[in-house]
């Protein structure tokens, strides 16, 4: 009986890993936004806020140059 439990344990682990891999494969990338510095007005393109001194100017964009509008698929 202990061998049978070990086999079921390995099958459950393999199934969980497969599910995690499949979920990750279906995830899409985060959109990019243009951010402007409130102090010196410089603009950059980033996925997340660079800090408190920055505000969103435009977006979302599909790529890191902030030229192609839209959300990544």
C-alpha positions as CSV (number, residue, x, y, z in Angstrom):
1,X,0.0,0.0,0.0
2,X,2.8,2.6,0.7
3,X,4.0,2.3,-2.9
4,X,0.5,3.2,-4.2
5,X,0.3,6.3,-2.0
6,X,3.7,7.4,-3.2
7,X,2.6,7.1,-6.8
8,X,-0.5,9.1,-6.2
9,X,1.6,11.8,-4.4
10,X,3.9,12.1,-7.4
11,X,0.9,12.2,-9.8
12,X,-0.7,15.0,-7.7
13,X,2.5,17.0,-7.7
14,X,2.9,16.5,-11.5
15,X,-0.6,17.6,-12.1
16,X,-0.1,20.7,-9.9
17,X,3.1,21.6,-11.8
18,X,1.4,21.2,-15.2
19,X,-1.5,23.4,-14.1
20,X,0.9,26.1,-12.9
21,X,2.8,26.0,-16.2
22,X,-0.3,26.2,-18.3
23,X,-1.6,29.1,-16.3
24,X,1.6,31.0,-16.8
25,X,1.5,30.4,-20.5
26,X,-1.9,32.0,-20.8
27,X,-0.9,35.1,-18.9
28,X,-0.5,38.3,-20.8
29,X,2.1,41.1,-20.2
30,X,1.3,44.2,-18.3
31,X,0.6,47.4,-20.3
32,X,3.1,50.3,-20.5
33,X,2.4,53.9,-19.6
34,X,4.0,57.3,-20.2
35,X,4.9,58.8,-16.9
36,X,5.8,62.5,-16.3
37,X,8.0,63.8,-13.4
38,X,6.1,66.4,-11.5
39,X,9.3,68.3,-10.6
40,X,11.2,68.6,-13.9
41,X,8.6,67.4,-16.4
42,X,10.7,64.6,-17.9
43,X,8.8,61.8,-19.5
44,X,9.6,58.0,-19.5
45,X,7.8,54.8,-20.4
46,X,7.3,52.2,-17.7
47,X,4.9,49.4,-16.6
48,X,4.8,50.6,-13.0
49,X,5.1,54.0,-11.3
50,X,8.7,55.1,-10.9
51,X,7.8,56.8,-7.6
52,X,5.6,59.4,-5.9
53,X,7.0,62.3,-8.0
54,X,5.6,60.7,-11.2
55,X,2.1,60.9,-12.7
56,X,0.6,59.0,-15.7
57,X,0.5,61.1,-18.8
58,X,-0.8,58.6,-21.4
59,X,-1.4,54.9,-22.1
60,X,-1.7,52.0,-22.1
61,X,0.8,51.0,-24.7
62,X,1.8,47.5,-26.0
63,X,5.6,47.9,-26.0
64,X,8.4,49.6,-24.1
65,X,8.8,52.5,-26.5
66,X,5.2,53.7,-25.8
67,X,4.5,54.1,-29.5
68,X,1.9,51.3,-30.2
69,X,-1.4,52.0,-28.2
70,X,-3.3,49.1,-26.7
71,X,-3.1,46.4,-24.1
72,X,-0.7,43.4,-24.6
73,X,-2.5,40.2,-25.5
